């Protein structure tokens, strides 16, 4: 096996296009609410999905307007205009620090905010592991940004009856899921499953339940709290185990 000369390796790495990452602020009615490190694409979808998955609003119709602002190299912000009553409730869960690209709950100011009360889903028919596997395989060809940058991005997709409706990508797994959820909500298309290339911690389960999605399928083993929350809230939770086997946890 040949080993590349260090100088050649450096040249190769410098010529490679790398996934972009930038600070993205989400504001509510012009007031700062949260800042994330994220891939600066599909940000209107990101903000819409975040608003639903974090229970800032209960329906997309509660979002009166979405406005994108760009600040050059300093990053971007997305403002959500919502009803004043919802706005004041949301400020009680304001994120007090910047969330990294791998963070789902960074900045919440209390344990109660991190484990918010969820409204259980109605029982939803569980898809077969064969259909989930086929959906994961189909999603790979739709990961446009991952193809451009040669990896480094998570993907999430919303599906209806085994058909992929929207795929979104981000350097952060929570961001990718919010983008996919937001894309579906903005399109008005009904969807019943979200799949993601990431592992599953409790916050992804909370996002799925808050968005009223019946099934969540992930690529790696979930945490014990994720499984507990899925069982308590009637969410079908599957782990794909990187395509080699499937486990249904709830």
C-alpha positions in Angstrom: 0.0 0.0 0.0 1.4 3.4 -1.0 1.5 6.3 1.4 1.0 9.9 0.0 3.8 12.4 0.5 2.7 14.8 3.3 3.0 17.8 0.9 0.7 16.0 -1.6 -1.8 15.2 1.1 -1.9 18.9 2.2 -2.4 20.1 -1.4 -5.2 17.6 -1.8 -7.0 18.7 1.4 -6.7 22.4 0.5 -8.3 21.8 -2.9 -11.3 20.0 -1.4 -14.5 21.9 -0.9 -15.5 21.7 2.7 -19.0 21.9 4.2 -19.9 25.5 5.2 -20.7 26.5 8.8 -21.9 29.9 10.0 -23.6 31.5 13.0 -27.4 31.5 12.4 -29.7 33.5 14.6 -33.4 32.8 15.0 -35.3 35.9 16.2 -39.0 36.1 17.2 -40.8 39.4 16.5 -37.3 41.0 16.0 -36.1 39.8 19.5 -33.1 37.5 19.7 -34.1 34.0 20.7 -31.4 31.5 19.7 -28.1 31.3 17.8 -26.8 28.1 16.2 -23.8 27.0 14.2 -25.3 25.6 11.1 -25.0 25.1 7.3 -26.3 28.4 5.8 -28.8 26.8 3.4 -32.6 26.4 3.6 -32.8 28.7 6.6 -36.5 29.6 6.2 -37.2 25.8 6.5 -34.8 25.7 9.5 -36.7 28.4 11.4 -40.1 27.0 10.6 -39.2 23.5 11.7 -37.5 24.8 14.8 -40.6 26.8 15.8 -42.8 23.7 15.6 -40.3 21.1 16.9 -39.5 23.3 20.0 -43.2 24.0 20.6 -42.8 27.8 20.1 -46.0 27.4 17.9 -48.3 24.5 17.6 -49.2 24.9 14.0 -47.4 26.5 11.0 -50.4 28.8 10.5 -49.3 30.5 13.8 -46.2 31.8 11.9 -47.3 35.1 10.3 -44.2 35.8 8.3 -40.6 34.6 7.9 -37.8 37.0 6.9 -34.2 36.2 6.1 -31.4 38.8 6.9 -27.8 38.4 5.7 -24.8 40.0 7.4 -21.9 39.0 5.2 -19.2 37.0 6.9 -20.9 37.6 10.3 -23.7 35.2 9.5 -27.4 35.3 8.9 -30.6 35.6 10.9 -34.2 34.5 10.3 -37.1 36.3 12.0 -40.4 34.6 12.7 -43.3 36.9 13.2 -45.8 35.3 15.7 -48.7 36.4 17.9 -47.7 38.4 20.9 -49.1 35.8 23.4 -47.0 33.0 21.8 -44.0 35.4 21.7 -44.0 36.1 25.5 -44.5 32.4 26.3 -41.5 31.5 24.1 -39.2 34.0 25.7 -39.5 32.0 28.9 -37.5 29.2 27.0 -35.0 31.6 25.4 -31.7 30.0 24.6 -29.1 31.9 26.6 -25.9 30.8 24.7 -24.8 29.8 21.2 -25.6 26.2 20.3 -22.9 24.3 18.5 -23.5 22.3 15.3 -23.8 19.1 17.4 -26.0 20.5 20.1 -29.7 20.2 20.5 -30.5 21.6 23.9 -27.5 24.0 24.5 -28.5 27.2 26.2 -31.8 26.2 27.8 -31.9 27.8 31.2 -33.5 25.0 33.2 -34.0 21.3 33.5 -37.8 21.8 33.1 -37.2 23.6 29.8 -35.0 20.7 28.6 -37.7 18.0 29.4 -40.8 19.9 28.4 -44.3 18.4 28.6 -45.4 16.6 25.5 -48.8 15.8 24.2 -48.8 12.0 23.3 -49.5 11.1 19.7 -52.4 9.0 18.6 -51.3 5.4 17.8 -49.9 5.3 14.3 -49.4 2.3 12.0 -45.8 1.1 12.2 -43.9 0.8 8.9 -42.0 -2.4 8.1 -38.2 -2.5 8.5 -38.0 -3.3 4.8 -39.7 -0.1 3.8 -37.6 1.9 6.2 -34.4 0.4 4.8 -35.5 1.2 1.2 -36.2 4.8 2.3 -32.8 5.2 3.8 -31.2 3.8 0.6 -33.3 6.2 -1.5 -32.3 9.2 0.6 -28.6 8.7 -0.2 -29.1 9.7 -3.8 -30.9 12.9 -2.7 -28.2 14.2 -0.5 -27.1 16.9 -2.8 -24.8 18.9 -0.5 -23.1 15.8 0.8 -22.2 15.0 -2.8 -20.8 18.4 -3.4 -18.7 18.4 -0.3 -17.8 14.7 -0.2 -19.3 14.1 3.2 -19.5 15.8 6.6 -23.2 16.6 6.6 -26.2 14.9 8.2 -29.4 14.4 6.3 -33.0 14.1 7.3 -36.1 13.4 5.2 -39.8 13.5 5.7 -41.8 10.7 4.2 -45.4 9.7 3.5 -46.3 6.1 2.9 -42.6 5.2 2.2 -42.2 8.0 -0.3 -39.6 10.7 0.4 -41.2 14.2 0.1 -38.3 16.4 1.2 -34.6 16.0 2.1 -32.6 18.6 3.9 -28.9 18.6 5.0 -26.9 20.3 7.7 -23.6 20.0 9.6 -25.8 19.6 12.7 -28.1 16.7 13.1 -30.8 18.7 15.0 -30.6 21.4 12.3 -31.1 18.9 9.5 -34.2 17.5 11.2 -35.6 20.9 11.8 -35.0 21.8 8.1 -36.8 18.7 6.9 -39.7 19.3 9.2 -39.9 22.9 8.2 -39.8 22.1 4.5 -42.7 19.7 4.9 -44.8 22.2 7.0 -44.2 25.0 4.5 -45.2 22.8 1.6 -48.4 21.8 3.2 -47.8 18.1 2.2 -48.9 15.6 4.8 -46.1 13.4 6.2 -46.0 10.6 8.7 -42.3 9.6 9.1 -39.0 11.4 9.5 -35.7 9.6 9.0 -32.3 10.9 9.8 -28.7 9.8 9.4 -27.8 10.7 13.0 -27.9 9.0 16.4 -31.0 9.6 18.5 -31.0 11.4 21.8 -34.1 12.5 23.7 -34.4 15.9 22.0 -35.0 14.3 18.6 -37.9 12.3 20.0 -39.3 15.5 21.5 -39.0 17.3 18.1 -40.8 14.4 16.3 -43.6 14.3 18.9 -44.0 18.1 18.9 -44.2 18.1 15.1 -46.9 15.3 15.3 -44.9 12.8 13.3 -45.9 9.2 13.9 -42.5 7.5 13.2 -38.9 8.4 13.7 -36.1 6.2 12.2 -32.5 6.9 13.0 -29.1 5.5 11.9 -27.7 4.5 15.3 -28.7 3.2 18.8 -31.0 5.7 20.7 -30.4 6.7 24.3 -32.5 5.1 27.1 -34.3 8.4 27.7 -35.1 8.7 24.0 -36.7 5.2 24.1 -38.6 6.1 27.3 -40.0 9.3 25.8 -41.0 7.5 22.6 -42.9 4.8 24.5 -44.7 7.3 26.7 -45.7 9.4 23.7 -46.7 6.7 21.2 -43.9 7.4 18.8 -42.7 4.5 16.6 -39.0 4.6 17.1 -36.6 2.6 14.9 -32.8 2.3 14.7 -31.3 1.3 11.4 -27.8 0.4 12.9 -26.0 1.8 9.8 -28.0 -0.3 7.4 -27.0 -3.7 8.8 -29.9 -4.5 11.0 -33.1 -2.9 12.4 -34.5 -2.6 15.9 -37.9 -1.3 16.8 -37.8 0.3 20.3 -41.4 1.5 20.7 
